[in-house]
Amino acid sequence: MFIKPEIYEINHEGDEPIKIEKGDVMYLKNLQVKNFAKFSQFELILDKRITRLVGVNESGKTTLGLDAIWACLRGICQNNKNNCIVGERYSFIGKEGKSAKVKLTIVDEKANAHIEVIRTINKKSSTIKFVAPEDYVIDDNWLKDLLNINFYSRKQFLKLSPVEQAIALGIDTTEQDKEIKELKERAKLDRYDIKSLGDLESQKTEEAHYISIAELIEKKDKAVAFNDVQAERTKIIEDVAAKLFEKQSKLEELKEQIKVLENEISKGNEWVKNCPAIKEDISLVAINQEILEAEENNAKALLYDEYKKKREAFDESRKKLNSNLAMQESYKEEKLEILKHAKIDIKGVSIDESGGLLFNDLPLSRSSRGAQEMFVAKALLSTEPKLKLRFFDDFESLDEKNQKKILSLFLDRGFQVIVAEVGSMKKGVNDILLKEKI
């Protein structure tokens, strides 16, 4: 989580160019503040191994050991952006001017070089300046290593969000978490679609297919027309037969007309003979029954069609949801791989769904003070910084066992330690006693 300062300049000093080979270890030689917070002017000479800042509450131990160093290397801001010191700039500017200044002198022993880091702070902005020997190149890698002080202090590390803590440890699952979040939102929609379709098992209907009522009505109309033709033919035949019968009865009286009548009868008989036979009427009852059954069937078919559409929508939504869940699992596996390959030798480290750091399945802020100190300590050791510096605030709140354990952990690995303790008198030669009132 390295943030390159927006405003900075690099000055080199030295009369004759020399070939400098940089070392892998740097330490802080001294700290100077001017008009910073309560201090009008103060210089702190630091021991290469351990320096104790001793004083009562509000004497400035944390101001020097934490705030000044952090403000110099990371700056001051109004929120937790870039993990700088949080607070309005003017609250860190003293009463003896419109700006505050913090200067750190860092020593690179292998290169035999002294590098000054100077932070100037005013109410609207701040600048950082590096002064180094002419051939001592300050590049991005050097800056990245120097300014990456996330693990310098437990207190500052805990000000990071769990996600920022994980990123500081090299566990950046931002991309996977974003994808999982989007998938979860889509999964919500899929679940809503499935829920809106209701309980399909209770809606399941008998399978039915549509029957054309129009065709049945057409069939009925043809039957009616056929029957009408048959009825008309029957009437005509009956009328002709009646007339023939009447003429036959008058045959005796109309002998003179026999020939004419016989001729008419002959023709009539011939016509009757050649007339198509009368067929039985087509039953409309059966067709009406078919229409009634078709209407009932089509009602079932409509219900079945609606059920089938819902089933298809359900299956499609379920398919999308299953695919979504599979993709979520894939991204979770990627997150586990990122965690697996992170260079962290700390047991109990994991990440939550949003990519936030967890320690023993809980946010680090919920662990004990001793567990927090050990965690940040091991995290710092895993980064192998060139500026081997660590600050412990309220050191007296740790029991003697944890104090020895933590100090041994760092001092044995060549770290420089600054300790702040509440007290009113020195205990050793490396103690610096701060007065109650500054």
C-alpha positions in Angstrom: 0.0 0.0 0.0 2.7 2.5 -1.1 1.6 6.0 -2.0 4.2 8.1 -3.7 3.9 11.7 -2.4 2.3 14.2 -4.7 4.7 17.0 -4.0 8.3 16.2 -3.3 11.8 17.2 -4.4 15.2 15.5 -4.2 18.4 17.5 -3.5 21.9 16.0 -3.6 24.8 17.5 -1.6 28.5 16.8 -1.8 31.6 18.3 -3.4 33.1 15.3 -5.1 31.0 12.5 -6.8 31.7 9.1 -5.2 30.6 5.7 -6.2 28.0 4.6 -3.6 26.8 1.0 -3.1 23.5 1.1 -1.2 22.9 -1.2 1.8 20.0 -3.3 2.8 19.8 -1.8 6.2 19.1 1.8 7.3 18.4 3.3 10.7 17.0 6.5 12.0 19.8 8.7 13.6 17.7 11.6 14.8 14.4 13.4 14.6 14.0 17.1 14.7 10.7 19.0 14.9 10.0 22.7 14.7 6.7 24.3 15.6 5.1 20.8 15.5 2.1 20.2 17.8 3.3 21.1 21.4 7.0 21.3 20.5 8.4 24.6 19.5 11.7 23.0 18.7 13.0 19.6 19.8 15.7 17.1 18.6 15.6 13.5 19.5 18.9 11.5 19.2 18.0 7.8 18.7 20.0 4.8 19.8 20.6 2.2 17.1 18.9 -0.5 19.1 16.3 0.8 21.6 15.2 4.3 22.6 12.7 4.7 25.4 10.5 7.8 25.6 9.4 8.2 29.2 6.9 10.7 30.5 3.5 11.2 32.0 0.4 11.3 29.9 0.2 14.2 27.4 3.9 14.8 27.7 4.4 14.2 23.9 5.7 10.6 23.8 3.3 9.5 21.0 3.7 12.9 19.3 7.4 12.3 18.8 7.6 8.6 18.5 4.6 8.1 16.2 3.0 11.3 14.9 6.1 13.2 13.9 7.7 10.2 12.1 4.4 9.2 10.4 3.7 12.8 9.4 7.1 13.2 7.9 7.0 10.1 5.8 3.2 9.9 5.1 1.8 13.4 5.6 -1.4 14.7 7.3 -4.9 14.4 6.0 -8.5 14.9 7.1 -9.5 11.3 6.6 -7.7 7.9 6.4 -6.7 8.4 2.7 -3.3 6.9 2.0 -3.0 6.0 5.7 -1.6 9.4 6.7 -1.9 11.0 10.1 -5.6 11.9 10.4 -6.5 15.4 11.5 -6.6 19.0 10.2 -3.2 20.2 9.4 -3.4 23.3 11.5 -3.9 21.2 14.6 -0.3 20.0 14.1 1.1 23.5 13.5 2.3 25.2 16.6 1.8 28.7 17.8 5.2 30.0 16.6 4.6 30.3 12.9 2.3 29.4 10.0 4.0 26.1 9.2 5.5 23.1 11.0 8.6 21.1 10.0 9.8 17.6 10.7 13.2 16.4 9.7 14.5 12.8 9.9 18.1 11.8 9.4 18.4 8.3 8.1 21.7 6.5 7.9 22.7 3.9 5.2 25.6 2.3 6.9 26.9 0.3 3.9 26.9 3.4 1.7 28.2 5.5 4.6 25.4 8.0 3.6 23.2 10.3 5.6 19.9 11.1 4.0 17.6 13.9 5.3 13.8 13.6 4.9 12.2 17.0 5.5 8.5 17.5 5.7 7.1 21.1 5.7 3.4 21.4 6.7 1.1 24.4 6.3 -2.6 24.7 6.6 -3.3 24.0 2.9 -0.6 21.5 1.9 2.6 19.8 2.7 5.8 19.0 0.9 8.5 16.4 1.4 12.1 16.9 0.5 15.0 14.4 0.4 18.6 15.5 0.7 21.3 12.9 -0.1 24.9 12.6 -1.3 25.2 13.3 -5.0 25.7 9.7 -6.1 23.1 8.3 -3.8 20.2 7.7 -6.2 16.7 8.1 -4.7 14.4 6.2 -7.1 10.9 4.9 -6.9 12.0 1.6 -5.4 13.9 3.4 -2.6 10.9 5.7 -2.0 8.6 2.7 -2.0 10.6 0.9 0.7 11.1 4.0 2.9 7.5 5.2 2.8 6.0 1.8 3.3 5.7 2.1 7.1 2.2 0.4 7.5 3.6 -1.9 10.3 5.7 0.8 12.1 2.9 1.1 14.7 0.1 -1.1 15.9 -2.1 1.9 16.5 -1.7 3.2 13.0 -2.1 -0.2 11.4 -5.4 -0.7 13.2 -6.6 2.6 11.8 -6.6 0.9 8.4 -9.8 -0.8 7.3 -9.6 -4.7 7.2 -9.4 -4.5 3.4 -6.5 -2.0 3.6 -4.8 -4.2 6.2 -5.1 -7.2 3.8 -3.7 -5.1 0.9 -0.8 -3.9 3.1 0.1 -7.6 3.7 0.1 -8.2 0.0 -3.4 -9.9 -0.1 -5.2 -7.8 -2.7 -8.5 -9.5 -3.7 -10.1 -6.3 -4.8 -10.8 -7.6 -8.3 -12.2 -10.9 -7.1 -14.4 -9.2 -4.4 -15.8 -6.8 -7.0 -16.7 -9.7 -9.3 -18.2 -11.7 -6.4 -20.3 -8.6 -5.3 -21.6 -8.2 -8.9 -22.4 -11.9 -9.0 -24.2 -11.8 -5.8 -26.4 -8.9 -7.0 -27.2 -10.9 -10.1 -27.9 -14.0 -8.0 -30.4 -11.9 -6.0 -32.3 -11.1 -9.3 -32.2 -14.8 -10.3 -33.6 -15.8 -6.8 -36.3 -13.1 -7.1 -37.2 -14.5 -10.6 -37.5 -18.0 -9.2 -39.5 -16.9 -6.2 -41.9 -14.8 -8.3 -42.8 -18.0 -10.3 -44.2 -19.5 -7.1 -44.3 -23.2 -6.1 -44.4 -24.9 -9.5 -45.1 -28.3 -8.0 -48.4 -27.1 -6.6 -49.2 -25.4 -10.0 -48.5 -28.5 -12.0 -51.4 -29.4 -14.3 -52.4 -32.3 -16.5 -50.7 -32.2 -19.9 -53.1 -31.1 -22.6 -52.7 -29.8 -26.2 -55.0 -27.4 -28.1 -57.8 -28.7 -30.4 -59.1 -26.5 -33.2 -62.6 -25.5 -32.3 -62.8 -23.6 -35.6 -62.3 -26.9 -37.5 -65.1 -28.5 -35.5 -67.5 -25.6 -36.1 -66.7 -25.9 -39.8 -67.4 -29.6 -39.6 -70.7 -28.8 -37.9 -71.7 -26.2 -40.6 -71.0 -28.7 -43.3 -73.2 -31.3 -41.6 -76.0 -28.7 -41.2 -75.8 -27.8 -44.9 -75.8 -31.5 -45.9 -78.9 -32.1 -43.7 -80.7 -29.1 -45.2 -80.1 -30.4 -48.7 -81.4 -33.8 -47.7 -84.5 -32.2 -46.2 -85.1 -30.2 -49.3 -84.8 -33.3 -51.5 -87.2 -35.2 -49.3 -89.8 -32.4 -49.5 -89.5 -32.3 -53.3 -89.9 -36.0 -53.6 -92.9 -36.0 -51.2 -94.5 -33.2 -53.2 -94.0 -35.0 -56.5 -95.3 -38.3 -55.1 -98.4 -36.4 -53.8 -99.1 -34.9 -57.2 -98.6 -38.3 -58.9 -101.0 -39.8 -56.5 -103.6 -37.1 -57.2 -103.3 -37.6 -60.9 -103.6 -41.3 -60.5 -106.9 -40.9 -58.7 -108.2 -38.7 -61.4 -107.2 -41.2 -64.1 -110.6 -42.7 -64.5 -112.3 -39.4 -64.9 -109.7 -38.1 -67.3 -109.3 -40.9 -69.7 -109.0 -38.4 -72.5 -105.9 -37.2 -70.8 -104.4 -40.6 -70.1 -101.8 -40.4 -72.7 -100.7 -37.1 -71.5 -100.8 -38.2 -67.9 -99.1 -41.5 -68.6 -96.4 -39.6 -70.4 -96.0 -37.3 -67.4 -96.1 -40.3 -65.1 -93.4 -42.0 -67.1 -91.2 -39.0 -67.0 -91.9 -38.5 -63.3 -91.1 -42.1 -62.5 -88.0 -41.8 -64.6 -86.9 -38.7 -62.6 -87.7 -40.4 -59.3 -85.7 -43.5 -60.4 -82.6 -41.4 -61.2 -82.9 -39.1 -58.1 -80.1 -39.8 -55.5 -81.0 -42.0 -52.6 -81.9 -40.3 -49.3 -79.2 -40.7 -46.6 -79.6 -40.4 -42.8 -79.0 -37.1 -41.1 -75.6 -36.5 -39.5 -75.9 -36.4 -35.7 -75.2 -32.9 -34.3 -75.2 -34.2 -30.8 -71.8 -35.9 -31.3 -70.3 -32.8 -32.9 -71.6 -30.6 -30.1 -70.1 -33.0 -27.6 -66.8 -32.8 -29.4 -66.9 -29.0 -29.3 -67.7 -29.0 -25.5 -64.9 -31.5 -24.8 -62.5 -29.4 -27.0 -63.3 -26.3 -25.0 -62.6 -28.1 -21.7 -59.4 -29.6 -23.1 -58.2 -26.2 -24.4 -58.8 -24.7 -20.9 -56.4 -27.5 -19.6 -54.0 -26.8 -22.4 -53.9 -23.1 -21.5 -53.1 -24.0 -17.9 -50.5 -26.5 -19.1 -49.0 -23.9 -21.5 -48.7 -21.4 -18.6 -47.1 -24.0 -16.4 -44.6 -25.0 -19.1 -43.6 -21.4 -19.6 -43.0 -21.0 -15.9 -41.1 -24.2 -15.7 -38.9 -23.1 -18.6 -38.3 -19.7 -16.9 -37.6 -21.5 -13.6 -35.1 -23.8 -15.2 -33.4 -20.9 -17.0 -33.2 -18.9 -13.7 -31.9 -21.9 -11.8 -29.3 -22.5 -14.5 -28.1 -18.9 -14.3 -28.1 -19.0 -10.5 -26.0 -22.3 -10.5 -23.6 -20.7 -13.0 -23.4 -17.6 -10.9 -22.7 -19.6 -7.7 -20.0 -21.6 -9.5 -18.3 -18.4 -10.6 -18.4 -17.1 -7.1 -16.7 -20.3 -5.9 -14.1 -19.8 -8.6 -13.3 -16.3 -7.5 -13.2 -17.5 -3.8 -10.6 -20.1 -4.9 -8.6 -17.4 -6.6 -8.7 -15.4 -3.3 -7.5 -18.4 -1.4 -4.6 -18.8 -3.9 -3.7 -15.1 -3.4 -3.7 -15.7 0.4 -1.7 -18.9 -0.1 1.1 -17.2 -2.1 1.3 -14.1 0.1 4.5 -14.0 2.0 3.0 -14.0 5.5 4.4 -16.3 8.1 1.5 -15.8 10.5 -0.9 -18.5 11.5 -4.6 -17.7 11.6 -4.6 -15.2 8.8 -7.6 -15.2 6.4 -9.8 -12.8 4.6 -13.5 -12.2 4.7 -16.0 -11.9 1.8 -15.0 -8.3 1.1 -11.3 -9.0 1.1 -10.8 -7.7 4.7 -8.1 -9.1 6.9 -9.2 -11.6 9.6 -7.0 -13.0 12.4 -8.4 -16.2 13.9 -11.7 -15.5 12.1 -12.1 -12.1 13.6 -11.0 -8.5 12.6 -7.6 -7.7 14.1 -9.2 -4.9 16.1 -11.1 -7.5 18.2 -7.9 -9.3 19.3 -6.1 -8.6 22.5 -3.5 -5.9 22.7 -0.7 -8.5 23.0 -2.0 -10.4 20.0 -2.2 -7.2 18.0 1.3 -6.2 18.8 2.7 -9.7 17.8 0.6 -9.7 14.6 1.9 -6.3 13.4 5.4 -7.3 14.5 5.4 -10.5 12.4 3.9 -8.6 9.5 6.7 -6.0 9.6 9.3 -8.8 9.8 7.8 -10.5 6.7 8.2 -7.3 4.6 12.0 -7.2 5.2 12.2 -3.4 5.1 15.4 -1.5 4.7 14.5 1.1 7.3 14.3 -1.4 10.2 12.3 0.7 12.6 9.4 -0.1 15.0 7.4 1.9 17.5 5.6 0.7 20.6 3.1 2.9 22.3 1.9 2.4 25.9 4.5 -0.3 26.3 3.9 -0.6 30.0 0.4 -2.0 29.3 2.1 -5.2 28.0 3.1 -7.7 30.7 6.8 -8.3 31.2 6.7 -11.6 29.3 5.3 -10.0 26.1 7.6 -7.0 26.4 10.7 -9.3 26.4 9.3 -11.5 23.7 8.5 -8.5 21.3 11.8 -6.7 22.0 13.8 -9.9 21.5 11.9 -10.5 18.2 13.0 -7.2 16.8 16.4 -6.5 18.4 17.7 -10.0 17.4 16.9 -9.2 13.8 18.7 -5.9 13.8 15.7 -3.6 14.2 15.8 -0.2 15.8 13.0 0.1 18.4 11.3 3.2 19.9 9.3 2.6 23.0 6.8 5.0 24.7 6.2 4.4 28.4 4.3 6.3 31.1 6.6 7.2 33.9 8.4 10.1 35.7 12.0 8.9 35.8 14.6 7.3 33.6 15.4 3.6 33.9 18.4 3.3 31.6 21.0 5.3 29.5 18.8 5.1 26.4 15.8 6.6 28.1 14.6 10.2 27.2 12.5 11.8 29.9 9.9 14.2 28.6 8.5 16.9 30.9 4.8 17.1 31.7 4.4 20.5 30.2 6.0 21.4 26.8 
